[in-house]
Amino acid sequence: MDRADLVARLDAIAEDLGDLAYDQLAQVSSAAGRGAVADPALLAEERRLTRARRAVEKAAGLLRVEPVGLDGD
């Protein structure tokens, strides 16, 4: 596996984490629309998923940059 493949996989994982976080927010929003109190566990899970997504995006970004001084010599 080369670096480009790994970056593509990380990008896909970040997108999946974003989708999961969005689903959590949709559940909270739906509950609020019904007049229910937002479940703190759902909000905490959304924050955790968002932090994970950002970490994966950061890793992908770091791998996109070509290392300086690694010319193969």
N, CA, C, O and CB atoms as a CASP TS submission, in Angstrom:
PFRMAT TS
TARGET T0000
AUTHOR 0000-0000-0000
METHOD Language model
MODEL 1
PARENT N/A
ATOM      1  N   MET     1       0.860  -1.174   0.000  1.00  0.00           N
ATOM      2  CA  MET     1       0.000   0.000   0.000  1.00  0.00           C
ATOM      3  C   MET     1       0.902   1.230   0.000  1.00  0.00           C
ATOM      4  O   MET     1       1.880   1.300   0.744  1.00  0.00           O
ATOM      5  CB  MET     1      -0.976   0.002   1.234  1.00  0.00           C
ATOM      6  N   ASP     2       0.556   2.197  -0.846  1.00  0.00           N
ATOM      7  CA  ASP     2       1.333   3.431  -0.851  1.00  0.00           C
ATOM      8  C   ASP     2       0.600   4.521  -0.078  1.00  0.00           C
ATOM      9  O   ASP     2      -0.530   4.340   0.375  1.00  0.00           O
ATOM     10  CB  ASP     2       1.612   3.890  -2.292  1.00  0.00           C
ATOM     11  N   ARG     3       1.264   5.635   0.055  1.00  0.00           N
ATOM     12  CA  ARG     3       0.726   6.726   0.861  1.00  0.00           C
ATOM     13  C   ARG     3      -0.598   7.252   0.304  1.00  0.00           C
ATOM     14  O   ARG     3      -1.501   7.576   1.076  1.00  0.00           O
ATOM     15  CB  ARG     3       1.737   7.858   0.942  1.00  0.00           C
ATOM     16  N   ALA     4      -0.728   7.342  -1.008  1.00  0.00           N
ATOM     17  CA  ALA     4      -1.966   7.845  -1.613  1.00  0.00           C
ATOM     18  C   ALA     4      -3.152   6.942  -1.269  1.00  0.00           C
ATOM     19  O   ALA     4      -4.256   7.425  -1.019  1.00  0.00           O
ATOM     20  CB  ALA     4      -1.810   7.953  -3.140  1.00  0.00           C
ATOM     21  N   ASP     5      -2.917   5.639  -1.260  1.00  0.00           N
ATOM     22  CA  ASP     5      -3.983   4.703  -0.881  1.00  0.00           C
ATOM     23  C   ASP     5      -4.404   4.906   0.569  1.00  0.00           C
ATOM     24  O   ASP     5      -5.591   4.895   0.895  1.00  0.00           O
ATOM     25  CB  ASP     5      -3.525   3.254  -1.095  1.00  0.00           C
ATOM     26  N   LEU     6      -3.423   5.090   1.420  1.00  0.00           N
ATOM     27  CA  LEU     6      -3.719   5.295   2.836  1.00  0.00           C
ATOM     28  C   LEU     6      -4.489   6.595   3.057  1.00  0.00           C
ATOM     29  O   LEU     6      -5.423   6.640   3.856  1.00  0.00           O
ATOM     30  CB  LEU     6      -2.427   5.306   3.653  1.00  0.00           C
ATOM     31  N   VAL     7      -4.096   7.645   2.350  1.00  0.00           N
ATOM     32  CA  VAL     7      -4.807   8.928   2.449  1.00  0.00           C
ATOM     33  C   VAL     7      -6.252   8.758   1.995  1.00  0.00           C
ATOM     34  O   VAL     7      -7.166   9.295   2.619  1.00  0.00           O
ATOM     35  CB  VAL     7      -4.099  10.020   1.601  1.00  0.00           C
ATOM     36  N   ALA     8      -6.460   8.025   0.926  1.00  0.00           N
ATOM     37  CA  ALA     8      -7.824   7.795   0.430  1.00  0.00           C
ATOM     38  C   ALA     8      -8.651   7.033   1.470  1.00  0.00           C
ATOM     39  O   ALA     8      -9.822   7.344   1.687  1.00  0.00           O
ATOM     40  CB  ALA     8      -7.793   7.009  -0.910  1.00  0.00           C
ATOM     41  N   ARG     9      -8.043   6.047   2.104  1.00  0.00           N
ATOM     42  CA  ARG     9      -8.758   5.294   3.147  1.00  0.00           C
ATOM     43  C   ARG     9      -9.087   6.188   4.335  1.00  0.00           C
ATOM     44  O   ARG     9     -10.191   6.121   4.876  1.00  0.00           O
ATOM     45  CB  ARG     9      -7.922   4.087   3.615  1.00  0.00           C
ATOM     46  N   LEU    10      -8.137   7.026   4.743  1.00  0.00           N
ATOM     47  CA  LEU    10      -8.387   7.946   5.852  1.00  0.00           C
ATOM     48  C   LEU    10      -9.489   8.941   5.500  1.00  0.00           C
ATOM     49  O   LEU    10     -10.329   9.263   6.340  1.00  0.00           O
ATOM     50  CB  LEU    10      -7.101   8.695   6.226  1.00  0.00           C
ATOM     51  N   ASP    11      -9.486   9.424   4.269  1.00  0.00           N
ATOM     52  CA  ASP    11     -10.545  10.338   3.832  1.00  0.00           C
ATOM     53  C   ASP    11     -11.914   9.670   3.925  1.00  0.00           C
ATOM     54  O   ASP    11     -12.887  10.289   4.355  1.00  0.00           O
ATOM     55  CB  ASP    11     -10.287  10.812   2.391  1.00  0.00           C
ATOM     56  N   ALA    12     -11.980   8.409   3.523  1.00  0.00           N
ATOM     57  CA  ALA    12     -13.247   7.673   3.587  1.00  0.00           C
ATOM     58  C   ALA    12     -13.684   7.469   5.041  1.00  0.00           C
ATOM     59  O   ALA    12     -14.867   7.583   5.362  1.00  0.00           O
ATOM     60  CB  ALA    12     -13.115   6.309   2.873  1.00  0.00           C
ATOM     61  N   ILE    13     -12.736   7.170   5.903  1.00  0.00           N
ATOM     62  CA  ILE    13     -13.052   6.993   7.326  1.00  0.00           C
ATOM     63  C   ILE    13     -13.541   8.306   7.921  1.00  0.00           C
ATOM     64  O   ILE    13     -14.505   8.318   8.687  1.00  0.00           O
ATOM     65  CB  ILE    13     -11.816   6.480   8.104  1.00  0.00           C
ATOM     66  N   ALA    14     -12.889   9.406   7.578  1.00  0.00           N
ATOM     67  CA  ALA    14     -13.311  10.715   8.083  1.00  0.00           C
ATOM     68  C   ALA    14     -14.738  11.028   7.631  1.00  0.00           C
ATOM     69  O   ALA    14     -15.538  11.565   8.396  1.00  0.00           O
ATOM     70  CB  ALA    14     -12.343  11.819   7.603  1.00  0.00           C
ATOM     71  N   GLU    15     -15.041  10.690   6.392  1.00  0.00           N
ATOM     72  CA  GLU    15     -16.400  10.924   5.888  1.00  0.00           C
ATOM     73  C   GLU    15     -17.419  10.064   6.648  1.00  0.00           C
ATOM     74  O   GLU    15     -18.502  10.539   6.992  1.00  0.00           O
ATOM     75  CB  GLU    15     -16.471  10.620   4.370  1.00  0.00           C
ATOM     76  N   ASP    16     -17.070   8.815   6.904  1.00  0.00           N
ATOM     77  CA  ASP    16     -17.964   7.931   7.669  1.00  0.00           C
ATOM     78  C   ASP    16     -18.186   8.451   9.089  1.00  0.00           C
ATOM     79  O   ASP    16     -19.304   8.413   9.603  1.00  0.00           O
ATOM     80  CB  ASP    16     -17.390   6.507   7.720  1.00  0.00           C
ATOM     81  N   LEU    17     -17.116   8.935   9.716  1.00  0.00           N
ATOM     82  CA  LEU    17     -17.254   9.504  11.061  1.00  0.00           C
ATOM     83  C   LEU    17     -18.144  10.747  11.031  1.00  0.00           C
ATOM     84  O   LEU    17     -18.951  10.959  11.937  1.00  0.00           O
ATOM     85  CB  LEU    17     -15.867   9.856  11.645  1.00  0.00           C
ATOM     86  N   GLY    18     -17.997  11.562   9.996  1.00  0.00           N
ATOM     87  CA  GLY    18     -18.852  12.736   9.847  1.00  0.00           C
ATOM     88  C   GLY    18     -20.311  12.355   9.688  1.00  0.00           C
ATOM     89  O   GLY    18     -21.197  13.004  10.243  1.00  0.00           O
ATOM     90  N   ASP    19     -20.556  11.295   8.925  1.00  0.00           N
ATOM     91  CA  ASP    19     -21.934  10.818   8.751  1.00  0.00           C
ATOM     92  C   ASP    19     -22.523  10.340  10.075  1.00  0.00           C
ATOM     93  O   ASP    19     -23.679  10.626  10.386  1.00  0.00           O
ATOM     94  CB  ASP    19     -21.981   9.683   7.715  1.00  0.00           C
ATOM     95  N   LEU    20     -21.722   9.608  10.854  1.00  0.00           N
ATOM     96  CA  LEU    20     -22.199   9.141  12.160  1.00  0.00           C
ATOM     97  C   LEU    20     -22.507  10.319  13.090  1.00  0.00           C
ATOM     98  O   LEU    20     -23.519  10.313  13.791  1.00  0.00           O
ATOM     99  CB  LEU    20     -21.155   8.214  12.811  1.00  0.00           C
ATOM    100  N   ALA    21     -21.632  11.325  13.093  1.00  0.00           N
ATOM    101  CA  ALA    21     -21.855  12.505  13.932  1.00  0.00           C
ATOM    102  C   ALA    21     -23.125  13.230  13.496  1.00  0.00           C
ATOM    103  O   ALA    21     -23.905  13.688  14.331  1.00  0.00           O
ATOM    104  CB  ALA    21     -20.640  13.461  13.864  1.00  0.00           C
ATOM    105  N   TYR    22     -23.326  13.331  12.188  1.00  0.00           N
ATOM    106  CA  TYR    22     -24.533  13.979  11.670  1.00  0.00           C
ATOM    107  C   TYR    22     -25.780  13.220  12.119  1.00  0.00           C
ATOM    108  O   TYR    22     -26.783  13.828  12.493  1.00  0.00           O
ATOM    109  CB  TYR    22     -24.484  14.067  10.128  1.00  0.00           C
ATOM    110  N   ASP    23     -25.714  11.892  12.080  1.00  0.00           N
ATOM    111  CA  ASP    23     -26.852  11.080  12.532  1.00  0.00           C
ATOM    112  C   ASP    23     -27.176  11.344  14.000  1.00  0.00           C
ATOM    113  O   ASP    23     -28.342  11.400  14.389  1.00  0.00           O
ATOM    114  CB  ASP    23     -26.558   9.588  12.324  1.00  0.00           C
ATOM    115  N   GLN    24     -26.130  11.504  14.809  1.00  0.00           N
ATOM    116  CA  GLN    24     -26.351  11.807  16.229  1.00  0.00           C
ATOM    117  C   GLN    24     -27.068  13.155  16.382  1.00  0.00           C
ATOM    118  O   GLN    24     -28.008  13.283  17.167  1.00  0.00           O
ATOM    119  CB  GLN    24     -25.000  11.825  16.998  1.00  0.00           C
ATOM    120  N   LEU    25     -26.615  14.146  15.629  1.00  0.00           N
ATOM    121  CA  LEU    25     -27.250  15.465  15.697  1.00  0.00           C
ATOM    122  C   LEU    25     -28.680  15.416  15.187  1.00  0.00           C
ATOM    123  O   LEU    25     -29.550  16.111  15.713  1.00  0.00           O
ATOM    124  CB  LEU    25     -26.448  16.485  14.893  1.00  0.00           C
ATOM    125  N   ALA    26     -28.931  14.611  14.180  1.00  0.00           N
ATOM    126  CA  ALA    26     -30.294  14.483  13.658  1.00  0.00           C
ATOM    127  C   ALA    26     -31.218  13.891  14.722  1.00  0.00           C
ATOM    128  O   ALA    26     -32.368  14.312  14.848  1.00  0.00           O
ATOM    129  CB  ALA    26     -30.309  13.602  12.385  1.00  0.00           C
ATOM    130  N   GLN    27     -30.723  12.925  15.482  1.00  0.00           N
ATOM    131  CA  GLN    27     -31.527  12.337  16.553  1.00  0.00           C
ATOM    132  C   GLN    27     -31.833  13.373  17.626  1.00  0.00           C
ATOM    133  O   GLN    27     -32.957  13.444  18.123  1.00  0.00           O
ATOM    134  CB  GLN    27     -30.805  11.132  17.173  1.00  0.00           C
ATOM    135  N   VAL    28     -30.842  14.171  17.980  1.00  0.00           N
ATOM    136  CA  VAL    28     -31.043  15.225  18.978  1.00  0.00           C
ATOM    137  C   VAL    28     -32.048  16.243  18.463  1.00  0.00           C
ATOM    138  O   VAL    28     -32.939  16.668  19.198  1.00  0.00           O
ATOM    139  CB  VAL    28     -29.706  15.918  19.326  1.00  0.00           C
ATOM    140  N   SER    29     -31.909  16.633  17.206  1.00  0.00           N
ATOM    141  CA  SER    29     -32.808  17.608  16.610  1.00  0.00           C
ATOM    142  C   SER    29     -34.237  17.075  16.545  1.00  0.00           C
ATOM    143  O   SER    29     -35.192  17.802  16.816  1.00  0.00           O
ATOM    144  CB  SER    29     -32.324  17.987  15.216  1.00  0.00           C
ATOM    145  N   SER    30     -34.372  15.815  16.189  1.00  0.00           N
ATOM    146  CA  SER    30     -35.686  15.197  16.114  1.00  0.00           C
ATOM    147  C   SER    30     -36.362  15.186  17.483  1.00  0.00           C
ATOM    148  O   SER    30     -37.551  15.480  17.606  1.00  0.00           O
ATOM    149  CB  SER    30     -35.573  13.774  15.566  1.00  0.00           C
ATOM    150  N   ALA    31     -35.592  14.846  18.496  1.00  0.00           N
ATOM    151  CA  ALA    31     -36.140  14.836  19.855  1.00  0.00           C
ATOM    152  C   ALA    31     -36.559  16.236  20.277  1.00  0.00           C
ATOM    153  O   ALA    31     -37.609  16.417  20.894  1.00  0.00           O
ATOM    154  CB  ALA    31     -35.114  14.270  20.849  1.00  0.00           C
ATOM    155  N   ALA    32     -35.739  17.223  19.947  1.00  0.00           N
ATOM    156  CA  ALA    32     -36.060  18.604  20.304  1.00  0.00           C
ATOM    157  C   ALA    32     -37.318  19.060  19.568  1.00  0.00           C
ATOM    158  O   ALA    32     -38.123  19.813  20.116  1.00  0.00           O
ATOM    159  CB  ALA    32     -34.876  19.541  19.979  1.00  0.00           C
ATOM    160  N   GLY    33     -37.483  18.609  18.339  1.00  0.00           N
ATOM    161  CA  GLY    33     -38.673  18.958  17.564  1.00  0.00           C
ATOM    162  C   GLY    33     -39.942  18.383  18.169  1.00  0.00           C
ATOM    163  O   GLY    33     -41.028  18.937  18.001  1.00  0.00           O
ATOM    164  N   ARG    34     -39.799  17.282  18.866  1.00  0.00           N
ATOM    165  CA  ARG    34     -40.952  16.673  19.547  1.00  0.00           C
ATOM    166  C   ARG    34     -41.144  17.235  20.946  1.00  0.00           C
ATOM    167  O   ARG    34     -42.064  16.834  21.659  1.00  0.00           O
ATOM    168  CB  ARG    34     -40.783  15.159  19.624  1.00  0.00           C
ATOM    169  N   GLY    35     -40.284  18.157  21.339  1.00  0.00           N
ATOM    170  CA  GLY    35     -40.397  18.754  22.663  1.00  0.00           C
ATOM    171  C   GLY    35     -39.696  17.968  23.750  1.00  0.00           C
ATOM    172  O   GLY    35     -39.834  18.284  24.931  1.00  0.00           O
ATOM    173  N   ALA    36     -38.948  16.951  23.369  1.00  0.00           N
ATOM    174  CA  ALA    36     -38.225  16.144  24.351  1.00  0.00           C
ATOM    175  C   ALA    36     -36.902  16.816  24.708  1.00  0.00           C
ATOM    176  O   ALA    36     -36.390  17.648  23.959  1.00  0.00           O
ATOM    177  CB  ALA    36     -37.978  14.716  23.811  1.00  0.00           C
ATOM    178  N   VAL    37     -36.372  16.450  25.837  1.00  0.00           N
ATOM    179  CA  VAL    37     -35.079  16.966  26.278  1.00  0.00           C
ATOM    180  C   VAL    37     -33.979  16.198  25.539  1.00  0.00           C
ATOM    181  O   VAL    37     -34.049  14.978  25.393  1.00  0.00           O
ATOM    182  CB  VAL    37     -34.915  16.835  27.836  1.00  0.00           C
ATOM    183  N   ALA    38     -32.979  16.924  25.083  1.00  0.00           N
ATOM    184  CA  ALA    38     -31.877  16.298  24.363  1.00  0.00           C
ATOM    185  C   ALA    38     -31.119  15.345  25.281  1.00  0.00           C
ATOM    186  O   ALA    38     -30.806  15.681  26.423  1.00  0.00           O
ATOM    187  CB  ALA    38     -30.925  17.365  23.793  1.00  0.00           C
ATOM    188  N   ASP    39     -30.836  14.177  24.776  1.00  0.00           N
ATOM    189  CA  ASP    39     -30.088  13.177  25.528  1.00  0.00           C
ATOM    190  C   ASP    39     -28.616  13.592  25.591  1.00  0.00           C
ATOM    191  O   ASP    39     -27.960  13.678  24.553  1.00  0.00           O
ATOM    192  CB  ASP    39     -30.241  11.767  24.881  1.00  0.00           C
ATOM    193  N   PRO    40     -28.094  13.846  26.777  1.00  0.00           N
ATOM    194  CA  PRO    40     -26.688  14.265  26.887  1.00  0.00           C
ATOM    195  C   PRO    40     -25.717  13.226  26.330  1.00  0.00           C
ATOM    196  O   PRO    40     -24.640  13.580  25.852  1.00  0.00           O
ATOM    197  CB  PRO    40     -26.345  14.548  28.339  1.00  0.00           C
ATOM    198  N   ALA    41     -26.085  11.959  26.388  1.00  0.00           N
ATOM    199  CA  ALA    41     -25.211  10.912  25.853  1.00  0.00           C
ATOM    200  C   ALA    41     -25.080  11.038  24.335  1.00  0.00           C
ATOM    201  O   ALA    41     -24.003  10.805  23.786  1.00  0.00           O
ATOM    202  CB  ALA    41     -25.751   9.517  26.226  1.00  0.00           C
ATOM    203  N   LEU    42     -26.163  11.403  23.656  1.00  0.00           N
ATOM    204  CA  LEU    42     -26.104  11.589  22.200  1.00  0.00           C
ATOM    205  C   LEU    42     -25.213  12.772  21.841  1.00  0.00           C
ATOM    206  O   LEU    42     -24.436  12.709  20.887  1.00  0.00           O
ATOM    207  CB  LEU    42     -27.517  11.798  21.624  1.00  0.00           C
ATOM    208  N   LEU    43     -25.330  13.838  22.603  1.00  0.00           N
ATOM    209  CA  LEU    43     -24.494  15.016  22.347  1.00  0.00           C
ATOM    210  C   LEU    43     -23.021  14.700  22.607  1.00  0.00           C
ATOM    211  O   LEU    43     -22.149  15.122  21.848  1.00  0.00           O
ATOM    212  CB  LEU    43     -24.947  16.202  23.225  1.00  0.00           C
ATOM    213  N   ALA    44     -22.750  13.967  23.667  1.00  0.00           N
ATOM    214  CA  ALA    44     -21.372  13.585  23.976  1.00  0.00           C
ATOM    215  C   ALA    44     -20.800  12.688  22.883  1.00  0.00           C
ATOM    216  O   ALA    44     -19.636  12.826  22.505  1.00  0.00           O
ATOM    217  CB  ALA    44     -21.304  12.872  25.336  1.00  0.00           C
ATOM    218  N   GLU    45     -21.615  11.775  22.382  1.00  0.00           N
ATOM    219  CA  GLU    45     -21.168  10.878  21.314  1.00  0.00           C
ATOM    220  C   GLU    45     -20.885  11.666  20.038  1.00  0.00           C
ATOM    221  O   GLU    45     -19.913  11.378  19.340  1.00  0.00           O
ATOM    222  CB  GLU    45     -22.224   9.787  21.044  1.00  0.00           C
ATOM    223  N   GLU    46     -21.707  12.637  19.731  1.00  0.00           N
ATOM    224  CA  GLU    46     -21.475  13.472  18.551  1.00  0.00           C
ATOM    225  C   GLU    46     -20.152  14.209  18.688  1.00  0.00           C
ATOM    226  O   GLU    46     -19.380  14.274  17.731  1.00  0.00           O
ATOM    227  CB  GLU    46     -22.633  14.476  18.351  1.00  0.00           C
ATOM    228  N   ARG    47     -19.880  14.765  19.859  1.00  0.00           N
ATOM    229  CA  ARG    47     -18.613  15.481  20.078  1.00  0.00           C
ATOM    230  C   ARG    47     -17.420  14.530  19.937  1.00  0.00           C
ATOM    231  O   ARG    47     -16.393  14.894  19.365  1.00  0.00           O
ATOM    232  CB  ARG    47     -18.602  16.145  21.479  1.00  0.00           C
ATOM    233  N   ARG    48     -17.563  13.322  20.457  1.00  0.00           N
ATOM    234  CA  ARG    48     -16.483  12.337  20.367  1.00  0.00           C
ATOM    235  C   ARG    48     -16.227  11.943  18.911  1.00  0.00           C
ATOM    236  O   ARG    48     -15.077  11.849  18.480  1.00  0.00           O
ATOM    237  CB  ARG    48     -16.823  11.088  21.204  1.00  0.00           C
ATOM    238  N   LEU    49     -17.297  11.714  18.163  1.00  0.00           N
ATOM    239  CA  LEU    49     -17.158  11.368  16.750  1.00  0.00           C
ATOM    240  C   LEU    49     -16.531  12.514  15.952  1.00  0.00           C
ATOM    241  O   LEU    49     -15.716  12.284  15.059  1.00  0.00           O
ATOM    242  CB  LEU    49     -18.522  11.003  16.159  1.00  0.00           C
ATOM    243  N   THR    50     -16.915  13.735  16.280  1.00  0.00           N
ATOM    244  CA  THR    50     -16.358  14.898  15.590  1.00  0.00           C
ATOM    245  C   THR    50     -14.866  15.037  15.888  1.00  0.00           C
ATOM    246  O   THR    50     -14.085  15.344  14.988  1.00  0.00           O
ATOM    247  CB  THR    50     -17.107  16.180  16.001  1.00  0.00           C
ATOM    248  N   ARG    51     -14.461  14.816  17.137  1.00  0.00           N
ATOM    249  CA  ARG    51     -13.039  14.857  17.483  1.00  0.00           C
ATOM    250  C   ARG    51     -12.271  13.776  16.726  1.00  0.00           C
ATOM    251  O   ARG    51     -11.169  14.018  16.235  1.00  0.00           O
ATOM    252  CB  ARG    51     -12.847  14.683  19.004  1.00  0.00           C
ATOM    253  N   ALA    52     -12.851  12.596  16.636  1.00  0.00           N
ATOM    254  CA  ALA    52     -12.196  11.498  15.904  1.00  0.00           C
ATOM    255  C   ALA    52     -12.071  11.851  14.424  1.00  0.00           C
ATOM    256  O   ALA    52     -11.030  11.613  13.812  1.00  0.00           O
ATOM    257  CB  ALA    52     -12.989  10.171  16.073  1.00  0.00           C
ATOM    258  N   ARG    53     -13.134  12.421  13.849  1.00  0.00           N
ATOM    259  CA  ARG    53     -13.087  12.814  12.437  1.00  0.00           C
ATOM    260  C   ARG    53     -11.982  13.832  12.202  1.00  0.00           C
ATOM    261  O   ARG    53     -11.228  13.720  11.235  1.00  0.00           O
ATOM    262  CB  ARG    53     -14.441  13.390  11.986  1.00  0.00           C
ATOM    263  N   ARG    54     -11.884  14.818  13.076  1.00  0.00           N
ATOM    264  CA  ARG    54     -10.838  15.843  12.919  1.00  0.00           C
ATOM    265  C   ARG    54      -9.443  15.242  13.022  1.00  0.00           C
ATOM    266  O   ARG    54      -8.537  15.639  12.289  1.00  0.00           O
ATOM    267  CB  ARG    54     -11.005  16.941  13.975  1.00  0.00           C
ATOM    268  N   ALA    55      -9.269  14.286  13.929  1.00  0.00           N
ATOM    269  CA  ALA    55      -7.964  13.635  14.075  1.00  0.00           C
ATOM    270  C   ALA    55      -7.603  12.853  12.817  1.00  0.00           C
ATOM    271  O   ALA    55      -6.453  12.872  12.377  1.00  0.00           O
ATOM    272  CB  ALA    55      -7.961  12.702  15.296  1.00  0.00           C
ATOM    273  N   VAL    56      -8.577  12.169  12.243  1.00  0.00           N
ATOM    274  CA  VAL    56      -8.324  11.396  11.023  1.00  0.00           C
ATOM    275  C   VAL    56      -8.036  12.351   9.863  1.00  0.00           C
ATOM    276  O   VAL    56      -7.152  12.087   9.048  1.00  0.00           O
ATOM    277  CB  VAL    56      -9.538  10.475  10.687  1.00  0.00           C
ATOM    278  N   GLU    57      -8.776  13.458   9.786  1.00  0.00           N
ATOM    279  CA  GLU    57      -8.518  14.451   8.739  1.00  0.00           C
ATOM    280  C   GLU    57      -7.112  15.039   8.883  1.00  0.00           C
ATOM    281  O   GLU    57      -6.426  15.282   7.891  1.00  0.00           O
ATOM    282  CB  GLU    57      -9.573  15.577   8.792  1.00  0.00           C
ATOM    283  N   LYS    58      -6.697  15.261  10.121  1.00  0.00           N
ATOM    284  CA  LYS    58      -5.352  15.796  10.362  1.00  0.00           C
ATOM    285  C   LYS    58      -4.302  14.790   9.904  1.00  0.00           C
ATOM    286  O   LYS    58      -3.320  15.166   9.263  1.00  0.00           O
ATOM    287  CB  LYS    58      -5.155  16.136  11.862  1.00  0.00           C
ATOM    288  N   ALA    59      -4.504  13.516  10.228  1.00  0.00           N
ATOM    289  CA  ALA    59      -3.558  12.483   9.796  1.00  0.00           C
ATOM    290  C   ALA    59      -3.482  12.418   8.272  1.00  0.00           C
ATOM    291  O   ALA    59      -2.395  12.315   7.705  1.00  0.00           O
ATOM    292  CB  ALA    59      -3.964  11.111  10.365  1.00  0.00           C
ATOM    293  N   ALA    60      -4.634  12.479   7.615  1.00  0.00           N
ATOM    294  CA  ALA    60      -4.645  12.449   6.149  1.00  0.00           C
ATOM    295  C   ALA    60      -3.901  13.666   5.591  1.00  0.00           C
ATOM    296  O   ALA    60      -3.140  13.550   4.630  1.00  0.00           O
ATOM    297  CB  ALA    60      -6.103  12.413   5.612  1.00  0.00           C
ATOM    298  N   GLY    61      -4.123  14.817   6.194  1.00  0.00           N
ATOM    299  CA  GLY    61      -3.437  16.027   5.742  1.00  0.00           C
ATOM    300  C   GLY    61      -1.928  15.938   5.913  1.00  0.00           C
ATOM    301  O   GLY    61      -1.171  16.383   5.050  1.00  0.00           O
ATOM    302  N   LEU    62      -1.498  15.367   7.016  1.00  0.00           N
ATOM    303  CA  LEU    62      -0.063  15.200   7.242  1.00  0.00           C
ATOM    304  C   LEU    62       0.559  14.257   6.210  1.00  0.00           C
ATOM    305  O   LEU    62       1.698  14.456   5.790  1.00  0.00           O
ATOM    306  CB  LEU    62       0.191  14.669   8.656  1.00  0.00           C
ATOM    307  N   LEU    63      -0.179  13.250   5.811  1.00  0.00           N
ATOM    308  CA  LEU    63       0.338  12.297   4.832  1.00  0.00           C
ATOM    309  C   LEU    63       0.295  12.839   3.412  1.00  0.00           C
ATOM    310  O   LEU    63       1.007  12.340   2.540  1.00  0.00           O
ATOM    311  CB  LEU    63      -0.444  11.009   4.904  1.00  0.00           C
ATOM    312  N   ARG    64      -0.526  13.849   3.165  1.00  0.00           N
ATOM    313  CA  ARG    64      -0.596  14.442   1.822  1.00  0.00           C
ATOM    314  C   ARG    64       0.660  15.249   1.501  1.00  0.00           C
ATOM    315  O   ARG    64       1.038  15.383   0.337  1.00  0.00           O
ATOM    316  CB  ARG    64      -1.835  15.338   1.700  1.00  0.00           C
ATOM    317  N   VAL    65       1.303  15.782   2.535  1.00  0.00           N
ATOM    318  CA  VAL    65       2.480  16.626   2.341  1.00  0.00           C
ATOM    319  C   VAL    65       3.702  15.740   2.126  1.00  0.00           C
ATOM    320  O   VAL    65       3.967  14.824   2.904  1.00  0.00           O
ATOM    321  CB  VAL    65       2.693  17.575   3.556  1.00  0.00           C
ATOM    322  N   GLU    66       4.427  16.026   1.077  1.00  0.00           N
ATOM    323  CA  GLU    66       5.636  15.253   0.783  1.00  0.00           C
ATOM    324  C   GLU    66       6.711  15.625   1.808  1.00  0.00           C
ATOM    325  O   GLU    66       6.989  16.808   2.006  1.00  0.00           O
ATOM    326  CB  GLU    66       6.140  15.519  -0.685  1.00  0.00           C
ATOM    327  N   PRO    67       7.309  14.640   2.454  1.00  0.00           N
ATOM    328  CA  PRO    67       8.354  14.928   3.446  1.00  0.00           C
ATOM    329  C   PRO    67       9.518  15.675   2.818  1.00  0.00           C
ATOM    330  O   PRO    67       9.939  15.362   1.704  1.00  0.00           O
ATOM    331  CB  PRO    67       8.855  13.631   4.089  1.00  0.00           C
ATOM    332  N   VAL    68      10.037  16.662   3.535  1.00  0.00           N
ATOM    333  CA  VAL    68      11.170  17.452   3.064  1.00  0.00           C
ATOM    334  C   VAL    68      12.461  16.688   3.361  1.00  0.00           C
ATOM    335  O   VAL    68      12.634  16.148   4.453  1.00  0.00           O
ATOM    336  CB  VAL    68      11.189  18.864   3.736  1.00  0.00           C
ATOM    337  N   GLY    69      13.346  16.650   2.399  1.00  0.00           N
ATOM    338  CA  GLY    69      14.644  16.038   2.602  1.00  0.00           C
ATOM    339  C   GLY    69      14.670  14.538   2.391  1.00  0.00           C
ATOM    340  O   GLY    69      15.703  13.910   2.622  1.00  0.00           O
ATOM    341  N   LEU    70      13.588  13.952   1.968  1.00  0.00           N
ATOM    342  CA  LEU    70      13.575  12.518   1.689  1.00  0.00           C
ATOM    343  C   LEU    70      13.611  12.312   0.180  1.00  0.00           C
ATOM    344  O   LEU    70      12.590  12.027  -0.445  1.00  0.00           O
ATOM    345  CB  LEU    70      12.321  11.834   2.313  1.00  0.00           C
ATOM    346  N   ASP    71      14.778  12.457  -0.384  1.00  0.00           N
ATOM    347  CA  ASP    71      14.912  12.354  -1.842  1.00  0.00           C
ATOM    348  C   ASP    71      15.365  10.971  -2.284  1.00  0.00           C
ATOM    349  O   ASP    71      15.697  10.780  -3.454  1.00  0.00           O
ATOM    350  CB  ASP    71      15.892  13.393  -2.351  1.00  0.00           C
ATOM    351  N   GLY    72      15.387  10.012  -1.382  1.00  0.00           N
ATOM    352  CA  GLY    72      15.735   8.654  -1.736  1.00  0.00           C
ATOM    353  C   GLY    72      17.224   8.369  -1.695  1.00  0.00           C
ATOM    354  O   GLY    72      17.636   7.252  -2.005  1.00  0.00           O
ATOM    355  N   ASP    73      18.033   9.325  -1.328  1.00  0.00           N
ATOM    356  CA  ASP    73      19.507   9.096  -1.259  1.00  0.00           C
ATOM    357  C   ASP    73      19.893   8.529   0.071  1.00  0.00           C
ATOM    358  O   ASP    73      21.073   8.273   0.313  1.00  0.00           O
ATOM    359  CB  ASP    73      20.290  10.399  -1.504  1.00  0.00           C
TER
END
